[in-house]
Amino acid sequence: MSASPYPTLAPDGDGWRLKEESTDVVFDLATVRVLGATRLYEDAELRRAVRETTDGALDQPWRFLFATQLSFEPPLTPGVGPAALYPTVVSSARRQFASDLRERGFKRVERGRGERMRTNNGARARLTRYEATFPLADVLDGDADLPPDAAVAVEGWLSVWLADGQFRLAGGAYPTDGLDAVAPGVADDPGTYRNELLSVLRSV
């Protein structure tokens, strides 16, 4: 039996649900296509709570995380090791992550500081922080209680590393402020969200 192309990740808590498994071209480099086998999870309990509190007006993933294992088509030649492509893969992955956030409806996506992280298996990963907002005016049109610039603030993280000669990407995002304004009783808990996400990224 062949090994699964998908990376293993195990978010804690009953609220997480496997949303999607997919294999796609994640980006093109100069001479090869980069394929990604991805597992995507979302916090279904948080999504349900916000949906019910807003009578269905807001129904989307508010916390999500993913892990991707990369492969190359055609395979890299013997003279080109994956380490030589590391800077290119990192920069391409950063652009793609920001693009994915925009496709989810987030605005003002900005890349923040970079950090180093060591995975549970000892690999050194590059970790990049993102900030974004989800504007509420268009979704909750006519809600007189909300100012026109009302938005949910979001923080995201992307990690990239090499393990056993293979590239792995992992990341996710979560709300940091503003969600409780439209969904009373659904508390923003960015500290817990951040710690849980980074813990999962280390475990991939």
Stockholm file with secondary structure:
# STOCKHOLM 1.0

chainA/1-204         MSASPYPTLAPDGDGWRLKEESTDVVFDLATVRVLGATRLYEDAELRRAVRETTDGALDQPWRFLFATQLSFEPPLTPGVGPAALYPTVVSSARRQFASDLRERGFKRVERGRGERMRTNNGARARLTRYEATFPLADVLDGDADLPPDAAVAVEGWLSVWLADGQFRLAGGAYPTDGLDAVAPGVADDPGTYRNELLSVLRSV
#=GR chainA/1-204 SS CCCCSSCCCCCCSTTEEEEEEEEEEEEECSSCEEEEEEEEEEEHHHHHHHHHHTTTSCCSCSSEEEEEEEEEESCCCTTCCGGGGHHHHHHHHHHHHHHHHHHTTCEEEEEEEEEEEECTTSCEEEEEEEEEEEECTTTTTTCTTSCTTCEEEEEEEEEEEEETTEEEEEEEEEEEESHHHHSTTCCCCHHHHHHHHHHHHHHC
#=GC SS_cons         CCCCSSCCCCCCSTTEEEEEEEEEEEEECSSCEEEEEEEEEEEHHHHHHHHHHTTTSCCSCSSEEEEEEEEEESCCCTTCCGGGGHHHHHHHHHHHHHHHHHHTTCEEEEEEEEEEEECTTSCEEEEEEEEEEEECTTTTTTCTTSCTTCEEEEEEEEEEEEETTEEEEEEEEEEEESHHHHSTTCCCCHHHHHHHHHHHHHHC
//
